[in-house]
Amino acid sequence: MQTCNIKEEVRSLLEDLPEDATWDDLMYKIYVRQAVEAGLEDSKAGRTIDVKEVRSRFGFPK
């Protein structure tokens, strides 16, 4: 999911940070945003696995 204006998206992320935010805080917000967008794209493209299949593959209880 590519945003129309990445600069505006970054500004929005910055505005949400507290005044005492660190570089790590900013990098974490960017990472989470990117991970969520990538997950949404995967979901739209059908690149998902049913939770039952994941549990089976890793031997987790149903």
C-alpha positions in Angstrom: 0.0 0.0 0.0 2.0 2.9 -1.3 0.9 6.3 0.2 0.3 9.2 -2.2 2.5 11.6 -0.3 5.1 10.0 1.9 6.2 13.3 3.3 2.7 14.0 4.7 2.6 10.5 6.2 6.0 11.1 7.9 4.8 14.5 9.2 1.7 12.7 10.7 4.0 10.2 12.4 6.2 12.9 13.8 3.2 14.9 15.1 2.1 11.9 17.1 5.4 11.5 18.9 5.9 13.1 22.3 8.4 15.9 22.7 10.9 13.7 24.4 10.8 11.0 21.7 14.0 9.3 20.7 15.3 8.2 17.3 14.4 4.7 18.4 10.8 5.8 19.0 10.6 7.3 15.5 12.2 4.2 13.9 9.8 1.9 15.7 6.8 3.9 14.5 8.1 3.8 10.9 8.8 0.0 11.2 5.3 -0.7 12.6 3.6 1.4 9.9 5.6 -0.4 7.2 4.9 -3.8 8.7 1.1 -3.1 8.9 1.0 -1.8 5.3 2.9 -4.9 4.1 0.6 -7.2 5.9 -2.5 -5.5 4.4 -1.0 -5.9 0.9 -0.3 -9.5 1.6 -3.8 -10.0 2.7 -5.3 -8.3 -0.3 -3.0 -10.4 -2.6 -4.2 -13.6 -0.9 -0.8 -14.4 0.6 -2.1 -15.5 3.9 -2.3 -18.8 5.8 -5.2 -20.0 7.9 -4.5 -20.0 11.6 -5.4 -23.7 11.7 -2.6 -24.4 9.2 -0.1 -22.3 11.2 -1.0 -24.2 14.4 -0.6 -27.5 12.6 2.8 -26.6 11.1 4.2 -25.4 14.4 2.6 -28.1 16.6 0.5 -25.7 18.6 -2.8 -26.9 20.2 -6.0 -26.2 18.3 
